[in-house]
Amino acid sequence: MIQIRYDLSPVSLLPKLRRLFELSAAKIRAIENSWSPAQGSPVCTDGGRYTSRGWTEWTQGFQFGSAILQFDATGERAFLEMGRERTVSVMAPHLTHTGVHDHGFNNISTYGNLLRLTSEGRIAEDAWERRFYELAVKCSGAVQATRWSRTADGGGYIYSFNGPHSLFVDTVRTLRALVVSHQLGHVLMGENDTRISLLDRAMQHAGATAKYSVYYGEGRDSYDVRGRVAHESIFNPNDGNYRCPNSQQGYSPFSTWTRGLAWAMCGFSELLEFTGGDETLEKAARATCDFYIENTPPDGIPYWDTGAPGLEKLGDWCATPADPFNPHEPVDSSAAAIGAQGLLRLGHFLKDERYIQSGLTVCDTLFAEPYLSTDDAHQGLILHSVYHKPNGWTAGPGESSMWGDYHAREAGLYLLRLAEGKPYLKFSV
């Protein structure tokens, strides 16, 4: 269980936040100087250098979005120009990629961040540039929304790259693409000129995720522990009936893959802020954040899955600080980077210090060694990340992931703005 530190504040973390972005600058430049778009998207480091890993193209937005966040945090215009040029020259195929559920990851991290900075006055207003970013986000949200399966209860969900039967818990954090597209006045046009609300689809998907991916300790099955999540929920595509939980990247359908948990924490908390209050979203956000607090070691860094079989060899692993170098089961720092923001945002919305201080506790650990990468020769920012453990795609001890680095920067920027009295960081425009 996290040993919540109530002595921390965004201001007290300023030295670590500034160090984070100081190191981040060199990492971004190193990747930019060595990476060619022809190599595909950088995913995880191997021996400290970023490499690609074929599965789906979901990480390129984190690469270029990191440069944009770096500008946001430091004002260094070279990073804005880098992020903007790479977004324009490389990211277009991601806008119309019909085969993935990851539009919010790729396109809000790039076009969306640039649009947000324009709206905030951080980028000089140019009508055509704004319209370019707006059109990009409009298209992205609509394309993602076309991956639609209906459920027997009258709702529906954006199906994963596995096909129409599959709801991934990850997707709740990509709904930002639909939400911003809706905010810009866009709709999805269907057969017979049917106008389909992107906000309705986003909220229906969030509702399906809350209902089927999150457990509440209400007797759903023998493994119904409040706050745990299933990575994948399986439906009969013929009639929309729910069939069973499943897991692609976790240990099992009946244990909790902690990065999936973190996506839920962050996604639900963010949507709760956007809506201004919603019973379903709040119930899911509270449950998942509570599970994280209760099933994570005292320092706030989780192991990759709470049911991983090797954990028993670590003794009382939930009562001792996480060990990223243990030989039995890896920690996942990327889950910590994502989950921290969920804790912070939920706490801010509810005005609940328990969640805020839990998020600060996670960041206090994450933004220091042995998790913060201080080696100039290492391209990663946050060490000890995991990708797909069952497939053997583990970045592992001493390695980094593109999503872990991006979300560490995003959480750092969130806290930096609070510490410096700057506008609250939102994905919406």
C-alpha positions as CSV (number, residue, x, y, z in Angstrom):
1,M,0.0,0.0,0.0
2,I,1.3,3.5,-0.9
3,Q,2.7,5.3,2.1
4,I,1.1,8.6,1.4
5,R,3.3,11.6,2.1
6,Y,1.4,14.6,3.2
7,D,4.5,16.8,3.4
8,L,4.7,17.1,-0.4
9,S,3.4,19.8,-2.7
10,P,3.9,20.9,-6.3
11,V,6.1,23.7,-5.0
12,S,8.3,21.3,-3.0
13,L,8.8,19.1,-6.1
14,L,10.0,22.1,-8.2
15,P,13.7,21.1,-8.0
16,K,12.8,17.6,-9.3
17,L,10.5,19.0,-11.9
18,R,13.2,21.3,-13.3
19,R,15.7,18.5,-13.2
20,L,13.2,16.3,-15.1
21,F,12.9,18.8,-17.9
22,E,16.6,19.5,-18.0
23,L,17.3,15.9,-18.6
24,S,14.4,15.6,-20.9
25,A,15.8,18.2,-23.3
26,A,18.9,16.1,-24.0
27,K,16.9,12.9,-24.4
28,I,14.6,14.5,-27.0
29,R,17.5,15.9,-29.0
30,A,19.3,12.5,-28.9
31,I,16.3,10.7,-30.4
32,E,15.7,13.4,-33.0
33,N,19.4,13.2,-34.1
34,S,19.4,9.4,-34.4
35,W,15.9,8.5,-35.6
36,S,14.6,8.3,-39.1
37,P,10.8,8.2,-39.7
38,A,11.5,5.3,-42.1
39,Q,12.3,3.2,-39.1
40,G,8.7,3.4,-37.9
41,S,7.7,4.6,-34.5
42,P,10.2,4.4,-31.6
43,V,8.7,2.1,-28.8
44,C,11.2,0.9,-26.2
45,T,14.9,1.3,-25.6
46,D,17.3,-1.6,-26.0
47,G,20.6,-0.9,-24.4
48,G,19.6,2.7,-23.9
49,R,18.7,3.4,-27.5
50,Y,15.1,3.6,-28.9
51,T,14.0,0.8,-31.2
52,S,10.8,0.0,-33.0
53,R,8.5,-2.9,-32.1
54,G,5.9,-3.9,-34.6
55,W,2.4,-4.4,-33.3
56,T,0.4,-1.2,-34.0
57,E,1.6,2.3,-34.7
58,W,0.6,4.0,-31.4
59,T,3.7,5.7,-30.1
60,Q,4.8,8.2,-32.7
61,G,2.6,10.9,-31.3
62,F,4.4,10.5,-27.9
63,Q,7.8,11.1,-29.7
64,F,6.8,14.4,-31.2
65,G,4.4,15.3,-28.5
66,S,7.3,15.1,-26.0
67,A,9.0,18.0,-27.9
68,I,5.9,20.1,-27.7
69,L,5.5,19.4,-23.9
70,Q,9.2,20.3,-23.5
71,F,8.5,23.7,-25.1
72,D,5.4,24.1,-22.9
73,A,7.5,23.4,-19.8
74,T,10.6,25.5,-20.6
75,G,9.7,28.0,-23.3
76,E,12.6,26.7,-25.5
77,R,11.3,27.5,-29.0
78,A,13.5,25.0,-30.7
79,F,11.4,22.2,-29.2
80,L,8.2,23.8,-30.5
81,E,9.7,24.0,-34.0
82,M,10.8,20.4,-33.8
83,G,7.4,19.2,-32.6
84,R,5.5,21.3,-35.1
85,E,7.6,20.4,-38.1
86,R,7.5,16.6,-37.3
87,T,3.8,16.7,-36.7
88,V,3.2,18.3,-40.1
89,S,5.6,16.1,-42.0
90,V,5.1,12.7,-40.4
91,M,1.8,12.4,-38.5
92,A,-0.8,12.7,-41.3
93,P,-1.3,8.9,-41.8
94,H,-2.2,8.7,-38.1
95,L,-5.2,11.0,-38.7
96,T,-6.9,8.5,-41.1
97,H,-5.6,5.3,-39.6
98,T,-8.8,3.2,-39.5
99,G,-7.1,0.1,-38.0
100,V,-6.3,1.4,-34.4
101,H,-8.1,2.7,-31.3
102,D,-5.2,4.9,-30.4
103,H,-6.1,8.3,-32.0
104,G,-6.1,10.2,-28.7
105,F,-2.5,8.9,-28.0
106,N,-1.1,9.9,-31.4
107,N,-3.0,13.0,-32.4
108,I,-4.0,14.8,-29.3
109,S,-0.4,14.5,-28.1
110,T,0.7,16.3,-31.3
111,Y,-2.0,18.3,-33.2
112,G,-4.1,18.6,-30.0
113,N,-1.2,20.0,-27.9
114,L,-0.4,22.5,-30.7
115,L,-4.0,23.6,-30.8
116,R,-4.1,23.9,-27.0
117,L,-1.0,26.1,-27.0
118,T,-2.6,28.2,-29.7
119,S,-5.7,28.7,-27.7
120,E,-3.6,29.5,-24.6
121,G,-1.8,32.2,-26.5
122,R,1.6,30.4,-26.2
123,I,1.8,30.2,-30.0
124,A,1.2,33.3,-32.0
125,E,-2.3,33.3,-33.5
126,D,-2.4,32.4,-37.2
127,A,-5.9,31.6,-38.5
128,W,-4.7,29.1,-41.1
129,E,-2.4,27.3,-38.7
130,R,-5.3,27.0,-36.1
131,R,-7.6,25.7,-38.8
132,F,-5.0,23.1,-39.8
133,Y,-4.8,21.8,-36.3
134,E,-8.6,21.9,-35.9
135,L,-9.2,20.0,-39.1
136,A,-6.6,17.4,-38.0
137,V,-8.3,16.8,-34.7
138,K,-11.8,16.8,-36.2
139,C,-10.7,14.0,-38.6
140,S,-9.0,12.0,-36.0
141,G,-12.0,12.0,-33.6
142,A,-14.4,11.0,-36.4
143,V,-12.2,8.2,-37.7
144,Q,-11.7,6.7,-34.3
145,A,-15.5,6.9,-33.7
146,T,-16.2,4.7,-36.8
147,R,-14.7,1.7,-35.0
148,W,-18.1,1.1,-33.3
149,S,-19.7,-2.0,-31.9
150,R,-23.1,-2.0,-30.2
151,T,-23.8,-3.7,-26.9
152,A,-27.0,-5.6,-26.0
153,D,-27.9,-3.0,-23.4
154,G,-28.3,-0.3,-26.0
155,G,-24.8,1.3,-25.7
156,G,-21.6,0.7,-27.5
157,Y,-17.9,0.9,-27.6
158,I,-14.9,1.7,-29.8
159,Y,-13.5,-1.7,-30.6
160,S,-9.8,-2.5,-30.4
161,F,-7.5,-3.5,-33.2
162,N,-8.4,-7.1,-32.2
163,G,-11.8,-6.6,-33.9
164,P,-15.5,-5.8,-33.2
165,H,-15.7,-8.2,-30.3
166,S,-13.0,-6.5,-28.2
167,L,-13.1,-3.5,-25.8
168,F,-9.7,-2.5,-24.4
169,V,-9.5,-0.6,-21.2
170,D,-6.7,1.5,-22.7
171,T,-9.1,3.2,-25.1
172,V,-10.8,5.3,-22.3
173,R,-7.7,7.5,-22.3
174,T,-7.9,8.0,-26.1
175,L,-11.4,9.4,-26.0
176,R,-9.9,12.8,-25.8
177,A,-9.8,12.7,-29.6
178,L,-13.6,12.4,-29.9
179,V,-14.1,15.0,-27.1
180,V,-12.0,17.7,-28.7
181,S,-13.4,17.0,-32.1
182,H,-16.9,17.4,-30.6
183,Q,-15.8,20.6,-28.9
184,L,-14.8,22.0,-32.3
185,G,-18.3,21.4,-33.6
186,H,-17.6,18.3,-35.6
187,V,-19.9,15.3,-36.1
188,L,-19.4,11.9,-37.8
189,M,-21.6,11.5,-40.9
190,G,-23.0,8.1,-41.4
191,E,-25.2,6.3,-43.9
192,N,-28.1,8.4,-45.2
193,D,-26.4,11.5,-43.9
194,T,-27.0,10.4,-40.3
195,R,-25.3,12.8,-37.9
196,I,-23.5,10.9,-35.2
197,S,-22.5,12.8,-32.0
198,L,-18.9,12.2,-31.1
199,L,-19.5,13.2,-27.5
200,D,-22.3,10.6,-27.3
201,R,-20.0,7.9,-28.6
202,A,-17.2,9.0,-26.2
203,M,-19.5,8.8,-23.2
204,Q,-21.1,5.5,-24.3
205,H,-17.6,4.0,-24.6
206,A,-16.6,5.4,-21.2
207,G,-19.8,3.9,-19.7
208,A,-19.2,0.5,-21.3
209,T,-15.6,0.6,-20.0
210,A,-16.8,1.5,-16.5
211,K,-19.4,-1.3,-16.6
212,Y,-17.5,-4.1,-18.1
213,S,-13.7,-3.4,-17.6
214,V,-13.9,-2.2,-14.0
215,Y,-14.9,-4.3,-11.0
216,Y,-16.6,-2.8,-7.9
217,G,-16.7,-5.6,-5.3
218,E,-20.4,-6.2,-6.0
219,G,-20.4,-9.9,-6.6
220,R,-19.9,-9.9,-10.4
221,D,-17.7,-13.0,-10.2
222,S,-15.3,-14.9,-7.9
223,Y,-12.6,-12.4,-8.6
224,D,-14.6,-9.3,-8.1
225,V,-12.3,-7.1,-6.2
226,R,-13.2,-3.4,-6.1
227,G,-11.1,-1.3,-8.5
228,R,-9.4,-4.1,-10.4
229,V,-9.6,-3.9,-14.1
230,A,-9.6,-6.4,-17.0
231,H,-7.5,-5.4,-20.0
232,E,-10.0,-6.7,-22.5
233,S,-13.7,-7.3,-22.4
234,I,-15.1,-9.8,-24.9
235,F,-18.6,-9.4,-26.5
236,N,-20.6,-11.5,-28.9
237,P,-20.5,-9.3,-32.0
238,N,-23.7,-10.8,-33.4
239,D,-25.9,-9.6,-30.5
240,G,-23.7,-7.4,-28.4
241,N,-23.9,-9.6,-25.3
242,Y,-20.9,-9.5,-22.9
243,R,-19.1,-12.8,-22.7
244,C,-16.0,-12.7,-20.5
245,P,-12.9,-10.8,-19.4
246,N,-9.6,-11.4,-21.2
247,S,-6.1,-10.0,-21.2
248,Q,-3.6,-9.2,-24.0
249,Q,-0.8,-7.7,-22.0
250,G,-1.6,-8.7,-18.4
251,Y,-0.9,-12.0,-16.6
252,S,-4.5,-13.2,-16.7
253,P,-8.1,-12.0,-17.2
254,F,-8.6,-12.3,-13.4
255,S,-5.6,-10.3,-12.3
256,T,-4.9,-6.6,-12.8
257,W,-2.4,-5.4,-15.4
258,T,-1.3,-2.2,-13.8
259,R,-0.8,-0.1,-17.0
260,G,-4.3,-0.9,-17.9
261,L,-5.4,0.1,-14.4
262,A,-3.4,3.4,-14.9
263,W,-5.1,4.1,-18.3
264,A,-8.4,3.8,-16.5
265,M,-7.4,6.0,-13.6
266,C,-6.2,8.7,-15.9
267,G,-8.9,8.5,-18.5
268,F,-11.9,8.4,-16.1
269,S,-10.4,11.3,-14.0
270,E,-9.8,13.4,-17.1
271,L,-13.3,12.8,-18.4
272,L,-14.7,13.6,-15.0
273,E,-13.0,17.0,-15.1
274,F,-14.3,17.6,-18.6
275,T,-17.9,16.8,-17.8
276,G,-17.9,18.7,-14.5
277,G,-19.3,15.6,-12.7
278,D,-20.7,12.3,-13.7
279,E,-21.7,9.5,-11.3
280,T,-20.5,6.6,-13.5
281,L,-17.2,8.3,-14.2
282,E,-16.6,9.2,-10.6
283,K,-17.4,5.7,-9.4
284,A,-14.9,4.2,-11.8
285,A,-12.2,6.8,-11.1
286,R,-12.5,6.3,-7.3
287,A,-12.5,2.5,-7.5
288,T,-9.4,2.3,-9.8
289,C,-7.5,5.0,-7.9
290,D,-8.2,3.3,-4.6
291,F,-7.1,-0.1,-6.0
292,Y,-3.8,1.5,-7.1
293,I,-3.2,3.0,-3.7
294,E,-4.0,-0.2,-1.9
295,N,-2.1,-2.6,-4.3
296,T,1.1,-0.7,-4.9
297,P,4.3,-0.7,-2.9
298,P,4.8,2.2,-0.4
299,D,6.9,4.3,-2.8
300,G,4.1,4.4,-5.4
301,I,5.7,2.3,-8.2
302,P,3.7,-0.8,-9.1
303,Y,4.8,-4.2,-10.4
304,W,3.5,-4.9,-13.9
305,D,0.6,-7.1,-12.8
306,T,-0.9,-7.5,-9.3
307,G,-1.4,-11.2,-9.9
308,A,2.0,-12.0,-11.5
309,P,3.1,-15.4,-10.1
310,G,6.7,-14.4,-9.2
311,L,5.5,-11.8,-6.7
312,E,5.2,-14.4,-4.0
313,K,9.0,-14.8,-4.2
314,L,9.3,-11.2,-3.1
315,G,7.6,-11.8,0.2
316,D,5.3,-9.0,1.4
317,W,5.9,-7.0,-1.9
318,C,3.1,-4.6,-1.2
319,A,4.6,-3.5,2.1
320,T,8.1,-2.8,0.9
321,P,9.5,-0.4,-1.7
322,A,9.4,-1.6,-5.2
323,D,12.6,-3.3,-6.4
324,P,13.2,-2.7,-10.1
325,F,16.2,-5.0,-10.1
326,N,14.6,-8.1,-8.6
327,P,15.0,-11.3,-10.6
328,H,11.3,-12.4,-10.4
329,E,8.8,-9.8,-11.7
330,P,9.4,-6.4,-13.2
331,V,8.0,-3.1,-12.0
332,D,6.3,-0.8,-14.5
333,S,7.4,2.8,-14.2
334,S,5.1,3.7,-17.1
335,A,2.1,2.7,-15.1
336,A,3.3,5.0,-12.4
337,A,3.7,7.9,-14.8
338,I,0.2,7.4,-16.2
339,G,-1.5,6.6,-12.9
340,A,0.0,9.6,-11.0
341,Q,-1.9,12.0,-13.3
342,G,-5.1,10.1,-12.6
343,L,-4.6,10.4,-8.9
344,L,-3.7,14.1,-9.1
345,R,-6.7,15.0,-11.4
346,L,-9.2,13.0,-9.3
347,G,-7.9,14.6,-6.2
348,H,-8.1,18.1,-7.7
349,F,-11.6,17.5,-8.9
350,L,-12.9,16.1,-5.7
351,K,-10.8,18.3,-3.5
352,D,-9.5,15.2,-1.8
353,E,-6.0,15.4,-0.3
354,R,-5.7,11.6,-0.2
355,Y,-5.6,11.3,-3.9
356,I,-3.5,14.5,-4.5
357,Q,-0.9,13.4,-2.0
358,S,-0.8,9.9,-3.4
359,G,-0.1,11.3,-6.8
360,L,2.6,13.6,-5.4
361,T,4.1,10.6,-3.6
362,V,4.3,8.6,-6.9
363,C,5.9,11.6,-8.7
364,D,8.4,12.2,-5.9
365,T,9.7,8.6,-6.4
366,L,9.4,8.6,-10.2
367,F,11.3,11.9,-10.8
368,A,14.4,10.6,-9.0
369,E,16.9,7.8,-9.3
370,P,16.7,4.9,-9.8
371,Y,13.8,5.8,-12.1
372,L,15.0,9.1,-13.6
373,S,17.6,8.4,-16.3
374,T,20.6,10.6,-15.7
375,D,23.0,8.9,-18.1
376,D,23.7,11.2,-21.1
377,A,24.2,8.1,-23.3
378,H,20.7,6.7,-22.5
379,Q,17.9,8.0,-24.7
380,G,15.1,7.2,-22.2
381,L,13.9,9.5,-19.5
382,I,12.2,7.1,-17.1
383,L,13.8,3.7,-16.5
384,H,12.3,0.3,-15.7
385,S,9.3,0.2,-18.0
386,V,7.4,-2.8,-19.4
387,Y,5.7,-3.3,-22.7
388,H,4.1,-6.7,-23.3
389,K,5.4,-9.1,-20.7
390,P,3.5,-12.2,-22.0
391,N,5.0,-11.7,-25.5
392,G,8.5,-11.2,-24.0
393,W,8.4,-7.5,-25.1
394,T,9.8,-6.1,-21.9
395,A,11.8,-3.0,-21.9
396,G,12.7,-4.2,-18.4
397,P,15.3,-3.1,-15.8
398,G,17.2,-0.1,-17.0
399,E,15.1,0.5,-20.1
400,S,12.4,3.0,-21.1
401,S,9.2,3.3,-23.2
402,M,8.0,6.1,-25.3
403,W,4.6,6.3,-23.5
404,G,6.3,6.2,-20.1
405,D,8.6,9.1,-21.0
406,Y,5.7,11.1,-22.5
407,H,3.4,10.6,-19.6
408,A,6.2,11.5,-17.1
409,R,6.6,14.8,-19.0
410,E,2.9,15.3,-19.0
411,A,2.6,14.7,-15.3
412,G,5.6,16.9,-14.7
413,L,4.1,19.7,-16.8
414,Y,0.8,19.4,-14.9
415,L,2.6,19.9,-11.6
416,L,4.9,22.6,-12.9
417,R,1.9,24.7,-13.9
418,L,0.4,24.3,-10.5
419,A,3.7,25.1,-8.8
420,E,4.2,28.2,-10.9
421,G,0.6,29.4,-10.8
422,K,0.1,28.9,-14.5
423,P,-3.2,27.8,-16.2
424,Y,-4.5,24.4,-15.2
425,L,-3.4,21.8,-17.8
426,K,-6.4,20.5,-19.8
427,F,-6.6,18.4,-23.0
428,S,-9.7,20.2,-24.1
429,V,-9.8,23.5,-26.0
